[in-house]
Amino acid sequence: MLSRLEKIFNETNIKYVIVGGIALIHYGHVRTTQDIDLIIENDPSKIPHLISLLKDCDFDVMSDQLYKGYKEKTNVTVFDNRSYLRLDIKFAENESDNEVIKNARQVNILGKSLLIAPLEYVLIGKIMYIGKIEDLPDSELLEYHDVIDFLTLFHVNKANIDLDFLKKKIKDLGLHSTLKRLIEIRF
């Protein structure tokens, strides 16, 4: 599947970034995932070529669903005909999405050269998904997969994280208390 994605994005020239579970795995958090989460640039002129290549590469894509997802700014699921995996595609809809795409890093994932979100952006995405957590006890927080994802990724990569950048971005999002609380949890 990664080989086919590499081919598709090389041939379409669509700007994209891999986020989600694959990014977590890449940065050292061992976990399962059944999808590859992608943010792609918001350029409707490239959609027909993308659809054609997805079909040629054995993905079960419904054109009308992809256009509807683009128009309504919702995620679109594309199933893989060769495996149980799927693609979850999100069209970039705001400055934050475009910033992640712009800062994507070319990495080797299982021998394939693909663009992945930088570590700090993966952590930011997790915090955005977690949201405000002031009223939850630590014992309850540790039941949420996203909290465990964040904590594991943060502690495994602590020496490599640009903490000042992370704190600034999170403060701009109004979630600085969430970051502070997560960093203080000992598990």
Beta strands, then each sheet from edge to edge (+ up, - down):
strand 1: 16-19
strand 2: 35-40
strand 3: 59-60
strand 4: 76-80
strand 5: 86-91
strand 6: 105-109
strand 7: 112-116
sheet 1: 1+ 2- 5- 4+ 3-
sheet 2: 6+ 7-
end
